Amino acid sequence: MPRLQLPSLRIVGALAAALTVPLSTLPPAHAEIISEAELINGRTMTQPQCAAVEQAVWITAMGRHFCMRYFLSNAGGEGRRPVLFLNGDAGKVAGDFNTDIRAKYAERMSKEFKTTMIYLGRMGMDGSSGSHRDRHTLLELAATDAAIDALKKRYGFEGFHIYGHSGGAWLLGGLLGLRRDIGCAAPADGPMAVVKRNVRDQAQQLIDPSESVAFMARNTSTRIILLQDPQDHIVSIKSVLPFVEKLRKAGGKVEEFYVNSGGNDLDEHHFTTGHSQIAIRDCLQGASHEQIAVDLAEAVAKGLTKQLAAEKANAMKTSAEAKPAAAPGPTTVTTAPMAPASASVPPLPALTPRPAPMLDGINLRGADYTSFSIEATAPSLCQQACRADAKCAAWTYVQAGLQGARARCWLKNRVPPQSQSSCCISGIERSEESGAKKD
């Protein structure tokens, strides 16, 4: 299928600055209070009003004008290819919103990634004008694409590394069909193949990343790392698998990681922002597919779920004054029906880790595609690494002192025969029929 043609999407209007702005002279973003009414009903801004905001760009997309708010930090270092984050959809609005939350997030992640970090406010969110009711549309894609172009021109950036969650991942999927300047891309828990809706206004058509797989396949400069919780009740894995299938059939590459984002009282399994942060960090360092799987597993074992809950609680504080928050529920995503764009979808049980017990005293010989040492006496780390890697069907944990001073984990791309041995603990996470694919 040809690349999605959006002839009017790349029109950038007057920018707040005509010349490149040195990052070293960047003023700090001042906190701004966004009223609850604006969050619910949308925000209208003029070009002079936009120019008065320190970190905002005035753009034109599909004949409409927007002021796009962003939060840029170089607290951890400066880079010509910054990391950019697209957040999920706005949840239940409960009071005014303080933009200082986003500025602090950008500062924290700049220190984590050790480079320039940008939190880009989506249309109708975080101080950007427009209505959030228009999310997931070609209009939002056009506005976001134009805002990124404006940032590139303003600061002289060479390109970007982008991660996004849920609705932000959906938006990132659309950008992957438009841009060649994205290095690392980590969409997490976002629909990547959707059914179009009948609309008169083309601007209101839904984004369908799977339409642009031919462009993505030719664009070898982007590394796509896709993360999904198979138990996600908000964005079904059925809206992700057709995209993976179509991209690979077109000759493109995509790395899949199936993670357990941790349920809450609603058990929705829909918060993978922390996992995508790990994927982007590792990608920036040139980590292998296997190393990313290991790091995801170790993070989960060390309490990533609790960390995510804390971050989610912080993100849900929409009032101007921070207040103690109870254990938060996930942001609600309101979307159009997300039926698969292709009927040939791999069976879900083959991709979903099975709740099989660990096999103590069992060695699975052969079918190894990678191994790594484990400092702790924790077979669960080996198990988590396998569950996080879509290529892994089974694993074997070898006790410390037998293959070196540390324990060792072997990941396998099929289920080999079992043999009894006191050396090992093993597990079968996916059926052999899953056909664990390699990129």
KACORRA-V70173 format. One record per helix or strand of 2 or more residues. SS is the DSSP state (A for helix, B for strand). FROM is the first residue (numbers start at 0). LEN is the number of residues. Records with the same first field share a line. If there is no record, write none. Layout:
BEGIN
SS=FROM-LEN + FROM-LEN
END
This chain:
BEGIN
A=22-3 + 35-6 + 46-5 + 99-14 + 131-3 + 137-18 + 166-10 + 201-3 + 208-10 + 237-12 + 272-12 + 288-13 + 303-12 + 347-4 + 378-10 + 431-3
B=32-2 + 55-6 + 63-10 + 80-6 + 96-2 + 116-4 + 158-7 + 181-7 + 222-6 + 254-4 + 358-6 + 367-7 + 393-5 + 406-6 + 417-11
END
